Each structure stands twice: as C-alpha cells, then as structure tokens.
Amino acid sequence: MKLKLDTSQMASDFFDDARILGIVAPVKDYHLCWELNQVLRVDFRLNHDLEIRLQKKGRQYFFSIYEYAEPAAALRHYLYNNHCEGEYLLSEFRHLDFLWLLKGDFLPEQEWSALQQGIRGVGSVQLVTELSGENIRNKQHLIF
C-alpha cells in the first residue's frame, strides 16, 4: 500500500496570514533585492535554508528566496525568484519574475498600498500586482 501526504491543509494554514504580490522586473534577484533595500529601506538577505528545490522533467531546479524580518514586529517578507533555467516556480504566472510574500502581522490597507507604490518606484520594476490565493494552483511550491 502506498501512502500519500495530503498537503492541502498545510498549504491552507501557511497562507492564512499571508498576502502576495507578483513583480515583473527583468533583472537578477540580487540586483532587485539591492534596489529594494536602497529604495524601501528594507534588508532582504538570501536565505539558503529556505531555497525551494523542484524536480521537473528529470532535473532539479533551485528557486532562491530572500528574507526580511521587520524589527519589533511579527511580519516577515519573502521574495521568491519565480524562474530558474527556463522553469517556473508558479507556472501559471510565467509573466512574473518575482513573488513577494508577506506573512505574520496584519498590514493595514494604507501600509499595504504604500508598500506597492514603493515597489513601483524601484527603477527595474515594471509591474506590481496583488495575487489572490485562489488563483495560485501550486501553493505547495511556495511552502518552505
């Protein structure tokens, strides 16, 4: 008998306190993080422990994740690279280069809008859009 792990509840729990933005910025991940750190006064750092590994077509793909924890708050920011060597972390969003996930404390609407406007002010960013959890088919790909 073969058992299969049901990750649907885990995915649901993971996204209960999360909001997600999709970003189009045709630059390397480290370049975008440097720009975000400069413009928004955040401190994104590459976290190798969170890197997502996917097996597709007999190959392994590694998707980097940058992390920033807000001081004196329980809000964490994660910036996912959505592509690696022609493969996508979320293939339904092939047009997006990066995914910005906020997890933890609730962010008031005014601050949420200000964050989006701030990201739009970064030189290499061409588009910022909010993603709804219902539109994400492979939510488990974002869980680290």
C-alpha positions in Angstrom: 0.0 0.0 0.0 1.3 3.4 -1.0 0.5 6.4 1.3 0.3 9.9 0.0 0.9 13.0 2.1 -2.0 15.5 1.9 -0.5 18.9 1.9 -3.7 20.8 1.2 -4.4 21.7 4.9 -0.7 22.6 5.3 -0.9 25.0 2.4 -4.2 26.5 3.7 -2.6 27.1 7.1 0.5 28.6 5.6 -1.5 31.2 3.6 -3.9 32.1 6.4 -1.8 35.1 7.5 -0.2 35.9 4.1 -0.5 38.3 1.2 1.3 38.0 -2.1 2.5 40.4 -4.8 3.7 39.5 -8.2 6.5 41.6 -9.6 7.8 42.0 -13.2 11.4 43.1 -13.1 13.8 41.7 -15.7 16.9 41.7 -13.6 18.8 39.2 -11.4 17.3 38.5 -8.0 20.3 40.0 -6.1 20.0 43.2 -8.2 16.3 43.6 -7.4 17.0 43.0 -3.7 19.7 45.6 -3.7 17.4 48.1 -5.3 14.5 47.3 -2.9 16.9 47.6 0.1 18.1 51.0 -1.1 14.7 52.5 -2.1 12.4 50.9 0.6 15.0 50.8 3.4 14.4 47.1 4.0 17.1 44.5 4.4 16.4 41.5 2.2 19.1 38.8 2.6 19.4 35.5 0.7 18.3 32.6 2.9 19.8 29.3 1.6 17.9 27.3 4.1 14.6 28.4 2.5 15.6 27.7 -1.1 12.9 25.7 -2.9 14.0 22.6 -4.9 11.7 21.2 -7.5 12.1 18.1 -9.6 10.8 18.6 -13.2 11.5 16.6 -16.3 14.1 14.6 -14.5 16.1 17.7 -13.5 16.4 19.6 -10.2 15.7 23.3 -10.2 16.5 25.6 -7.3 14.5 28.8 -6.6 16.1 31.3 -4.3 14.3 33.1 -1.5 15.3 36.3 0.1 14.0 37.1 3.6 13.5 40.3 5.6 12.0 40.4 9.1 10.6 43.7 10.2 12.2 44.9 13.5 9.9 44.9 16.5 7.1 43.3 14.5 6.0 39.7 13.7 5.9 40.5 9.9 8.3 38.7 7.6 8.8 39.4 3.9 9.9 36.8 1.4 11.0 37.4 -2.1 10.9 34.3 -4.3 12.6 34.1 -7.7 9.8 32.7 -10.0 12.1 31.2 -12.6 15.2 29.1 -12.9 16.8 27.9 -16.1 13.5 28.1 -18.1 11.3 26.5 -15.4 8.8 28.3 -13.2 8.0 28.0 -9.5 4.4 29.0 -10.3 3.9 28.2 -14.0 0.5 29.8 -14.0 2.3 33.1 -13.5 5.0 32.8 -16.2 4.9 36.5 -16.8 6.0 37.3 -13.3 9.7 37.4 -12.4 9.3 37.5 -8.6 6.8 36.8 -5.9 6.7 38.9 -2.7 5.0 37.1 0.2 4.2 38.9 3.5 3.5 36.6 6.4 2.7 37.3 10.0 1.2 40.5 11.4 -1.7 42.1 9.6 -0.7 45.0 7.4 -3.3 47.8 7.4 -4.6 48.7 3.9 -2.9 52.1 3.8 0.5 50.5 4.5 -0.2 47.7 2.0 -0.9 50.3 -0.7 2.2 52.3 0.3 4.3 49.2 0.0 3.0 48.5 -3.5 3.6 52.1 -4.5 7.1 52.0 -3.0 7.9 48.8 -5.1 6.6 50.5 -8.2 9.1 53.3 -7.5 12.1 50.9 -7.9 13.9 51.5 -11.2 13.9 48.0 -12.6 10.2 47.2 -11.6 7.8 47.3 -14.5 4.7 45.9 -12.8 3.4 45.1 -9.3 0.1 43.2 -8.9 -1.6 41.6 -5.9 -2.2 37.8 -6.3 -5.2 36.1 -4.8 -4.5 32.8 -3.1 -7.4 31.2 -5.0 -5.6 31.9 -8.3 -2.4 30.0 -7.3 -2.7 26.4 -8.4 0.6 25.2 -6.9 0.6 26.8 -3.5 2.7 24.0 -2.1 5.6 25.3 -4.2 5.7 28.4 -2.0 5.9 26.5 1.3 9.3 26.2 2.7 
